[in-house]
Amino acid sequence: MAYEPSRLIRSMVLFTWDQTAYFVGEWVKALGLGLTGCKPFLLRPARLRLAASLARFEPLVRRILFIMAVGKSALVPPNPRPRDPASTPPCAPTQQHVRRHLRTPRFRTGHGKTPTRAAVNGPRIRVLDMPLVLPDPFDFPARKTDILPVRALIQRLRALQDVFENPAYSIKAMQRQLAEPAPSIRQQLPPGVKSRSLGAADRDTACQLHMEAAGLTLHLNSS
């Protein structure tokens, strides 16, 4: 399939790529993800803001990668964003278990299944001398001062950061995804893209990128 994006789509892709890379970088700085990229807990309001941002960024980046993968040489991403020197370890870790925890997560090019809360937060804490299982942190009444686990969200943020630092890897991963029978892009507009927190121009751009990617998906499946 020979795909040549229009000038408008090309401009939208490159502008949205830079804009999203900037916002992701600001989140990384704000959370202080330094040498280890570790942030196990956040206050409830900060966690909600991070979750809402990821719900907006991830489907948008997935559609941009899809358009870039189909376009191949027609759309070249900008130069990779250099990693902040403060987030680069001074020396390579030597122990295997340390390397496993410092390994950068990869962005998921396909949708897959949404993990359940139990899968994200792990099993409930059990105490042998108590008759009942201790409640999950999310079972308590919501308060702004609540401190909640955010490991899964931080991993998703770091995976997005890796997309902008290593775009070639993510585009190749999406190209491999194109050979899968399951569609890489869903036809439904993602809820995060329809959020009222977005400005009208950003919402319109996201909708047009979604329609472009969804149309390409239908064309690939029918060919």
Backbone as CSV, one residue per row, in Angstrom:
resi,resn,N_x,N_y,N_z,CA_x,CA_y,CA_z,C_x,C_y,C_z
1,MET,0.853,-1.198,0.000,0.000,0.000,0.000,0.888,1.247,0.000
2,ALA,0.652,2.124,-0.998,1.389,3.378,-1.089,0.545,4.472,-0.441
3,TYR,1.021,4.964,0.663,0.274,5.979,1.405,1.084,7.263,1.445
4,GLU,0.473,8.329,0.970,1.109,9.642,1.001,0.202,10.579,1.792
5,PRO,0.576,10.925,3.017,-0.297,11.792,3.828,-0.393,13.180,3.225
6,SER,-1.532,13.795,3.443,-1.723,15.160,2.966,-0.837,16.123,3.760
7,ARG,-0.712,17.307,3.231,0.113,18.312,3.917,-0.463,18.650,5.291
8,LEU,-1.803,18.678,5.381,-2.440,18.968,6.665,-2.145,17.880,7.693
9,ILE,-2.294,16.618,7.288,-2.024,15.515,8.210,-0.558,15.498,8.610
10,ARG,0.322,15.755,7.659,1.753,15.779,7.979,2.057,16.846,9.031
11,SER,1.464,18.018,8.867,1.692,19.095,9.828,1.109,18.739,11.195
12,MET,-0.081,18.145,11.199,-0.701,17.753,12.465,0.139,16.717,13.196
13,VAL,0.649,15.741,12.451,1.453,14.682,13.068,2.703,15.266,13.716
14,LEU,3.440,16.082,12.985,4.700,16.607,13.507,4.470,17.593,14.653
15,PHE,3.424,18.426,14.539,3.144,19.373,15.612,2.694,18.637,16.878
16,THR,1.779,17.670,16.727,1.279,16.931,17.888,2.381,16.097,18.514
17,TRP,3.286,15.580,17.695,4.433,14.824,18.211,5.270,15.707,19.137
18,ASP,5.617,16.902,18.682,6.416,17.818,19.500,5.656,18.268,20.749
19,GLN,4.381,18.554,20.580,3.578,19.020,21.712,3.472,17.942,22.796
20,THR,3.182,16.722,22.387,3.042,15.632,23.360,4.382,15.315,24.011
21,ALA,5.456,15.361,23.234,6.787,15.127,23.807,7.105,16.154,24.886
22,TYR,6.704,17.382,24.655,6.941,18.435,25.654,6.161,18.151,26.934
23,PHE,4.874,17.808,26.808,4.059,17.547,27.992,4.564,16.327,28.761
24,VAL,4.965,15.289,28.047,5.514,14.105,28.721,6.789,14.466,29.463
25,GLY,7.655,15.250,28.827,8.881,15.678,29.488,8.614,16.509,30.732
26,GLU,7.579,17.354,30.678,7.228,18.152,31.851,6.726,17.272,32.990
27,TRP,5.972,16.238,32.668,5.512,15.313,33.710,6.702,14.584,34.348
28,VAL,7.640,14.166,33.521,8.820,13.464,34.044,9.600,14.369,34.992
29,LYS,9.761,15.629,34.622,10.475,16.574,35.488,9.684,16.846,36.770
30,ALA,8.371,17.032,36.630,7.558,17.363,37.801,7.553,16.238,38.830
31,LEU,7.613,15.006,38.360,7.599,13.862,39.277,8.999,13.496,39.756
32,GLY,10.003,14.141,39.207,11.364,13.867,39.660,11.833,12.461,39.348
33,LEU,11.499,11.968,38.156,11.921,10.620,37.768,13.377,10.675,37.343
34,GLY,14.263,10.573,38.306,15.687,10.745,38.068,16.369,9.475,37.626
35,LEU,17.302,9.002,38.435,18.150,7.890,38.028,17.375,6.594,37.856
36,THR,16.421,6.333,38.730,15.720,5.047,38.701,14.346,5.134,38.068
37,GLY,13.807,6.313,37.847,12.460,6.423,37.310,11.414,5.878,38.244
38,CYS,11.658,5.989,39.537,10.792,5.362,40.535,9.970,6.429,41.270
39,LYS,8.680,6.174,41.380,7.775,7.028,42.142,6.612,6.149,42.592
40,PRO,6.746,5.500,43.748,5.740,4.498,44.120,4.396,5.058,44.537
41,PHE,4.347,6.283,45.071,3.088,6.816,45.591,2.922,8.282,45.175
42,LEU,1.648,8.685,45.075,1.300,10.078,44.822,0.018,10.408,45.578
43,LEU,-0.159,11.690,45.871,-1.438,12.124,46.429,-2.548,11.921,45.402
44,ARG,-3.758,11.722,45.891,-4.870,11.407,45.001,-5.059,12.429,43.872
45,PRO,-5.052,13.753,44.143,-5.236,14.700,43.028,-4.158,14.578,41.951
46,ALA,-2.895,14.398,42.367,-1.818,14.265,41.388,-1.962,12.978,40.593
47,ARG,-2.396,11.929,41.266,-2.599,10.658,40.567,-3.706,10.775,39.527
48,LEU,-4.779,11.457,39.883,-5.883,11.637,38.935,-5.445,12.447,37.720
49,ARG,-4.638,13.497,37.955,-4.162,14.305,36.832,-3.241,13.495,35.917
50,LEU,-2.371,12.680,36.516,-1.471,11.858,35.716,-2.256,10.832,34.905
51,ALA,-3.238,10.176,35.537,-4.043,9.186,34.824,-4.802,9.824,33.662
52,ALA,-5.342,11.033,33.885,-6.070,11.716,32.813,-5.132,12.097,31.670
53,SER,-3.915,12.533,31.997,-2.953,12.893,30.956,-2.549,11.673,30.133
54,LEU,-2.312,10.551,30.803,-1.940,9.331,30.081,-3.079,8.844,29.198
55,ALA,-4.312,8.970,29.681,-5.467,8.569,28.877,-5.588,9.414,27.617
56,ARG,-5.044,10.619,27.648,-5.066,11.491,26.469,-3.847,11.255,25.586
57,PHE,-2.666,11.069,26.194,-1.437,10.949,25.420,-1.340,9.614,24.689
58,GLU,-1.627,8.508,25.386,-1.345,7.175,24.832,-2.091,6.895,23.524
59,PRO,-3.417,7.074,23.455,-4.074,6.797,22.168,-3.629,7.735,21.064
60,LEU,-3.288,8.969,21.419,-2.823,9.923,20.412,-1.470,9.492,19.856
61,VAL,-0.551,9.110,20.732,0.768,8.654,20.283,0.638,7.362,19.481
62,ARG,-0.268,6.482,19.902,-0.462,5.226,19.173,-0.936,5.497,17.740
63,ARG,-1.807,6.468,17.541,-2.292,6.799,16.206,-1.225,7.504,15.376
64,ILE,-0.414,8.328,16.022,0.675,8.970,15.290,1.686,7.925,14.823
65,LEU,2.040,6.987,15.693,2.969,5.926,15.302,2.387,5.087,14.169
66,PHE,1.076,4.852,14.222,0.428,4.062,13.169,0.537,4.784,11.825
67,ILE,0.258,6.081,11.809,0.352,6.850,10.566,1.798,6.874,10.067
68,MET,2.753,7.035,10.984,4.165,7.025,10.592,4.573,5.658,10.049
69,ALA,4.072,4.586,10.657,4.444,3.237,10.226,3.891,2.940,8.838
70,VAL,2.660,3.359,8.578,2.072,3.131,7.254,2.746,4.020,6.219
71,GLY,3.019,5.273,6.597,3.650,6.199,5.667,5.105,5.895,5.395
72,LYS,5.767,5.162,6.321,7.175,4.805,6.187,8.018,6.055,5.956
73,SER,8.618,6.194,4.773,9.523,7.327,4.547,8.784,8.632,4.306
74,ALA,7.441,8.562,4.141,6.691,9.792,3.886,6.622,10.685,5.112
75,LEU,6.722,10.085,6.281,6.673,10.841,7.532,7.863,10.446,8.384
76,VAL,8.761,11.352,8.575,9.940,11.100,9.403,9.788,11.884,10.692
77,PRO,9.855,11.220,11.854,9.727,11.958,13.107,10.907,12.883,13.321
78,PRO,10.727,13.917,14.123,11.842,14.817,14.420,12.976,14.070,15.116
79,ASN,14.071,14.755,15.295,15.199,14.148,15.983,14.790,13.681,17.371
80,PRO,15.304,12.517,17.805,14.948,12.042,19.144,15.293,13.074,20.205
81,ARG,14.410,13.178,21.197,14.652,14.115,22.285,15.733,13.547,23.192
82,PRO,16.789,14.311,23.486,17.847,13.792,24.368,17.340,13.614,25.779
83,ARG,17.828,12.572,26.412,17.448,12.318,27.793,18.086,13.349,28.707
84,ASP,17.332,13.736,29.715,17.840,14.682,30.708,19.071,14.082,31.378
85,PRO,20.206,14.815,31.424,21.403,14.259,32.069,21.149,13.798,33.500
86,ALA,20.219,14.444,34.201,19.949,14.044,35.579,19.283,12.689,35.667
87,SER,18.711,12.196,34.545,18.047,10.899,34.565,18.925,9.782,34.025
88,THR,20.179,10.095,33.700,21.102,9.086,33.199,21.974,8.568,34.341
89,PRO,21.977,7.253,34.588,22.796,6.716,35.667,24.269,6.994,35.429
90,PRO,25.042,7.293,36.469,26.455,7.606,36.284,27.270,6.417,35.810
91,CYS,26.832,5.201,36.114,27.554,4.019,35.659,26.552,2.901,35.441
92,ALA,26.931,1.943,34.620,26.018,0.843,34.305,25.889,-0.071,35.517
93,PRO,24.683,-0.495,35.884,24.512,-1.421,37.000,25.098,-2.781,36.658
94,THR,25.583,-3.460,37.641,26.247,-4.735,37.424,25.384,-5.922,37.820
95,GLN,24.512,-5.778,38.784,23.722,-6.902,39.235,22.481,-7.055,38.362
96,GLN,22.116,-8.313,38.090,21.029,-8.581,37.161,19.692,-8.056,37.684
97,HIS,19.411,-8.239,38.971,18.122,-7.792,39.494,18.022,-6.273,39.498
98,VAL,19.170,-5.577,39.629,19.151,-4.123,39.551,18.849,-3.690,38.124
99,ARG,19.449,-4.352,37.124,19.189,-4.011,35.732,17.723,-4.222,35.386
100,ARG,17.106,-5.254,35.982,15.707,-5.525,35.677,14.818,-4.378,36.131
101,HIS,15.104,-3.810,37.300,14.279,-2.723,37.821,14.556,-1.401,37.106
102,LEU,15.764,-1.220,36.576,16.106,0.016,35.882,15.757,-0.029,34.401
103,ARG,15.335,-1.194,33.909,15.049,-1.339,32.487,13.876,-0.446,32.088
104,THR,14.021,0.222,30.951,12.981,1.130,30.481,11.818,0.331,29.902
105,PRO,10.591,0.573,30.332,9.445,-0.130,29.750,9.191,0.337,28.326
106,ARG,8.641,-0.539,27.512,8.346,-0.227,26.124,6.875,0.128,25.952
107,PHE,6.630,1.050,25.039,5.267,1.490,24.769,4.504,0.387,24.059
108,ARG,3.258,0.184,24.463,2.433,-0.867,23.882,1.784,-0.347,22.610
109,THR,2.207,-0.881,21.447,1.686,-0.410,20.169,0.267,-0.916,19.921
110,GLY,-0.079,-2.080,20.470,-1.435,-2.598,20.347,-2.242,-2.258,21.587
111,HIS,-3.555,-2.466,21.498,-4.425,-2.125,22.618,-4.360,-3.180,23.704
112,GLY,-4.514,-4.452,23.339,-4.500,-5.503,24.341,-5.675,-5.395,25.292
113,LYS,-5.585,-6.108,26.403,-6.633,-6.086,27.404,-6.297,-5.100,28.512
114,THR,-7.309,-4.425,28.984,-7.107,-3.489,30.088,-6.889,-4.264,31.376
115,PRO,-5.764,-4.048,32.087,-5.526,-4.805,33.313,-6.540,-4.462,34.389
116,THR,-6.885,-5.464,35.159,-7.818,-5.247,36.256,-7.105,-4.554,37.402
117,ARG,-7.889,-4.025,38.358,-7.291,-3.333,39.487,-6.417,-4.273,40.303
118,ALA,-6.850,-5.541,40.447,-6.054,-6.503,41.210,-4.718,-6.756,40.532
119,ALA,-4.738,-6.789,39.182,-3.492,-7.023,38.462,-2.556,-5.842,38.564
120,VAL,-3.114,-4.637,38.625,-2.286,-3.436,38.700,-1.693,-3.256,40.088
121,ASN,-2.507,-3.429,41.109,-2.073,-3.134,42.472,-1.542,-4.351,43.222
122,GLY,-1.648,-5.538,42.616,-1.185,-6.729,43.284,-2.249,-7.306,44.209
123,PRO,-1.959,-8.422,44.844,-2.953,-9.053,45.713,-3.199,-8.229,46.968
124,ARG,-4.366,-8.427,47.555,-4.674,-7.748,48.806,-3.767,-8.277,49.923
125,ILE,-3.487,-7.398,50.882,-2.637,-7.788,52.008,-3.432,-8.702,52.935
126,ARG,-2.846,-9.794,53.327,-3.515,-10.738,54.214,-2.722,-10.866,55.516
127,VAL,-3.416,-10.861,56.608,-2.807,-11.024,57.927,-3.406,-12.271,58.544
128,LEU,-2.551,-13.183,58.987,-3.032,-14.487,59.427,-3.901,-14.411,60.678
129,ASP,-3.627,-13.473,61.581,-4.378,-13.435,62.824,-5.605,-12.530,62.755
130,MET,-6.027,-12.147,61.538,-7.226,-11.334,61.383,-8.253,-12.111,60.565
131,PRO,-9.527,-12.070,60.957,-10.536,-12.849,60.238,-10.888,-12.290,58.868
132,LEU,-10.677,-10.994,58.642,-11.056,-10.378,57.387,-9.827,-9.865,56.641
133,VAL,-9.958,-9.792,55.338,-8.886,-9.244,54.502,-8.880,-7.727,54.636
134,LEU,-7.697,-7.155,54.767,-7.600,-5.707,54.845,-8.127,-5.071,53.559
135,PRO,-8.833,-3.952,53.643,-9.398,-3.337,52.440,-8.324,-2.792,51.511
136,ASP,-8.654,-2.737,50.246,-7.782,-2.157,49.234,-7.688,-0.649,49.470
137,PRO,-6.560,0.004,49.122,-6.474,1.469,49.311,-7.581,2.240,48.618
138,PHE,-8.108,1.692,47.507,-9.153,2.390,46.773,-10.545,2.154,47.369
139,ASP,-10.650,1.287,48.391,-11.939,1.020,49.012,-12.319,2.055,50.057
140,PHE,-11.358,2.849,50.510,-11.640,3.858,51.525,-12.326,5.070,50.885
141,PRO,-13.051,5.865,51.660,-13.630,7.104,51.113,-12.536,8.010,50.561
142,ALA,-12.810,8.593,49.404,-11.799,9.404,48.729,-11.555,10.707,49.476
143,ARG,-10.251,11.013,49.704,-9.845,12.275,50.308,-8.625,12.801,49.552
144,LYS,-8.481,14.104,49.516,-7.376,14.704,48.783,-6.020,14.360,49.378
145,THR,-6.005,14.020,50.661,-4.735,13.716,51.320,-4.352,12.250,51.199
146,ASP,-5.153,11.442,50.504,-4.842,10.031,50.336,-3.563,9.859,49.531
147,ILE,-2.734,8.919,49.938,-1.516,8.560,49.207,-1.769,7.209,48.550
148,LEU,-1.710,7.167,47.217,-2.099,5.971,46.469,-0.928,5.454,45.633
149,PRO,-0.882,4.150,45.372,0.190,3.575,44.545,0.048,3.999,43.082
150,VAL,1.173,4.277,42.453,1.156,4.757,41.064,2.210,4.053,40.202
151,ARG,2.678,2.904,40.627,3.750,2.248,39.877,3.348,1.996,38.422
152,ALA,2.124,1.503,38.195,1.695,1.203,36.830,1.629,2.476,35.981
153,LEU,1.175,3.576,36.562,1.103,4.830,35.822,2.498,5.353,35.484
154,ILE,3.429,5.218,36.430,4.798,5.677,36.184,5.446,4.856,35.076
155,GLN,5.178,3.559,35.042,5.721,2.721,33.981,5.174,3.148,32.623
156,ARG,3.912,3.489,32.579,3.321,3.961,31.318,3.918,5.303,30.890
157,LEU,4.177,6.175,31.857,4.792,7.462,31.542,6.209,7.278,31.018
158,ARG,6.964,6.398,31.645,8.332,6.133,31.186,8.335,5.495,29.796
159,ALA,7.325,4.665,29.510,7.230,4.072,28.176,6.966,5.155,27.125
160,LEU,6.129,6.134,27.469,5.902,7.251,26.553,7.176,8.070,26.356
161,GLN,7.902,8.278,27.443,9.169,9.007,27.335,10.123,8.288,26.382
162,ASP,10.139,6.974,26.437,11.025,6.197,25.570,10.625,6.327,24.102
163,VAL,9.337,6.491,23.828,8.891,6.662,22.443,9.563,7.869,21.807
164,PHE,9.630,8.968,22.541,10.192,10.205,21.978,11.716,10.194,21.981
165,GLU,12.312,9.360,22.821,13.760,9.257,22.827,14.264,8.231,21.817
166,ASN,13.431,7.227,21.506,13.799,6.176,20.551,12.644,5.950,19.573
167,PRO,12.325,6.941,18.733,11.161,6.789,17.851,11.306,5.665,16.838
168,ALA,12.524,5.400,16.369,12.703,4.367,15.354,12.269,2.998,15.883
169,TYR,12.578,2.710,17.140,12.182,1.419,17.717,10.660,1.288,17.756
170,SER,9.976,2.341,18.177,8.520,2.286,18.296,7.851,2.193,16.933
171,ILE,8.403,2.865,15.922,7.816,2.792,14.581,7.988,1.387,14.014
172,LYS,9.153,0.776,14.235,9.356,-0.595,13.754,8.428,-1.567,14.478
173,ALA,8.220,-1.341,15.770,7.291,-2.186,16.512,5.876,-2.055,15.958
174,MET,5.480,-0.843,15.602,4.155,-0.643,15.016,4.068,-1.284,13.640
175,GLN,5.151,-1.246,12.854,5.143,-1.898,11.546,4.979,-3.402,11.685
176,ARG,5.587,-3.985,12.719,5.365,-5.407,12.972,3.917,-5.658,13.385
177,GLN,3.345,-4.698,14.110,1.960,-4.834,14.541,0.999,-4.824,13.351
178,LEU,1.384,-4.173,12.265,0.526,-4.105,11.086,0.280,-5.480,10.482
179,ALA,1.214,-6.400,10.709,1.060,-7.750,10.153,0.137,-8.627,10.989
180,GLU,-0.260,-8.164,12.166,-1.137,-8.949,13.023,-2.575,-8.889,12.510
181,PRO,-3.346,-9.959,12.735,-4.743,-9.947,12.263,-5.618,-8.953,13.010
182,ALA,-5.322,-8.722,14.277,-6.128,-7.780,15.051,-5.777,-6.354,14.641
183,PRO,-6.760,-5.468,14.530,-6.464,-4.083,14.135,-5.648,-3.363,15.194
184,SER,-4.691,-2.562,14.744,-3.848,-1.811,15.676,-4.586,-0.615,16.257
185,ILE,-5.564,-0.099,15.518,-6.288,1.104,15.922,-7.779,0.784,15.988
186,ARG,-8.398,1.102,17.087,-9.838,0.908,17.215,-10.579,2.026,16.490
187,GLN,-11.793,1.692,16.050,-12.588,2.663,15.303,-13.243,3.690,16.228
188,GLN,-13.470,3.323,17.485,-14.111,4.254,18.410,-13.133,5.350,18.831
189,LEU,-13.653,6.545,18.953,-12.832,7.667,19.417,-12.487,7.471,20.889
190,PRO,-11.205,7.529,21.265,-10.824,7.302,22.668,-11.450,8.340,23.589
191,PRO,-11.895,7.936,24.777,-12.518,8.905,25.702,-11.596,10.058,26.068
192,GLY,-10.286,9.772,26.223,-9.359,10.833,26.604,-9.261,11.936,25.569
193,VAL,-9.480,11.578,24.300,-9.404,12.571,23.227,-10.616,13.495,23.253
194,LYS,-11.750,12.987,23.768,-12.976,13.785,23.804,-13.096,14.628,25.068
195,SER,-12.065,14.625,25.909,-12.136,15.319,27.183,-12.354,16.819,26.992
196,ARG,-13.214,17.384,27.836,-13.473,18.823,27.788,-12.295,19.633,28.310
197,SER,-11.350,18.961,28.968,-10.173,19.683,29.449,-9.268,20.113,28.298
198,LEU,-9.433,19.495,27.128,-8.656,19.891,25.957,-9.257,21.139,25.321
199,GLY,-8.412,21.930,24.733,-8.906,23.069,23.981,-9.578,22.611,22.692
200,ALA,-10.369,23.480,22.097,-11.101,23.104,20.886,-10.154,22.732,19.750
201,ALA,-9.052,23.477,19.593,-8.100,23.190,18.517,-7.418,21.845,18.733
202,ASP,-6.982,21.570,19.980,-6.334,20.287,20.269,-7.303,19.129,20.086
203,ARG,-8.557,19.330,20.496,-9.551,18.270,20.350,-9.834,17.993,18.872
204,ASP,-9.895,19.041,18.074,-10.135,18.866,16.636,-8.959,18.166,15.969
205,THR,-7.736,18.526,16.347,-6.556,17.870,15.782,-6.533,16.396,16.132
206,ALA,-6.820,16.076,17.403,-6.818,14.682,17.830,-7.886,13.881,17.086
207,CYS,-9.050,14.471,16.872,-10.131,13.779,16.157,-9.738,13.513,14.707
208,GLN,-9.090,14.485,14.067,-8.690,14.293,12.665,-7.602,13.232,12.539
209,LEU,-6.661,13.196,13.485,-5.639,12.153,13.459,-6.257,10.781,13.688
210,HIS,-7.247,10.716,14.570,-7.933,9.444,14.806,-8.653,8.983,13.545
211,MET,-9.373,9.868,12.877,-10.109,9.480,11.670,-9.154,9.044,10.565
212,GLU,-7.989,9.701,10.474,-6.999,9.304,9.468,-6.485,7.898,9.751
213,ALA,-6.124,7.632,11.013,-5.612,6.301,11.373,-6.693,5.233,11.237
214,ALA,-7.926,5.546,11.662,-9.011,4.581,11.558,-9.319,4.260,10.098
215,GLY,-9.272,5.271,9.217,-9.489,5.025,7.801,-8.402,4.153,7.202
216,LEU,-7.153,4.360,7.606,-6.060,3.520,7.127,-6.231,2.085,7.604
217,THR,-6.719,1.907,8.829,-6.940,0.556,9.348,-7.964,-0.195,8.513
218,LEU,-9.068,0.462,8.164,-10.092,-0.175,7.344,-9.541,-0.530,5.967
219,HIS,-8.715,0.367,5.405,-8.149,0.113,4.090,-7.175,-1.076,4.133
220,LEU,-6.363,-1.157,5.181,-5.408,-2.268,5.298,-6.142,-3.590,5.472
221,ASN,-7.207,-3.598,6.281,-7.943,-4.842,6.527,-8.695,-5.329,5.294
222,SER,-9.067,-4.407,4.401,-9.823,-4.785,3.218,-8.940,-5.146,2.048
223,SER,-7.653,-4.801,2.138,-6.747,-5.081,1.026,-6.122,-6.449,1.151
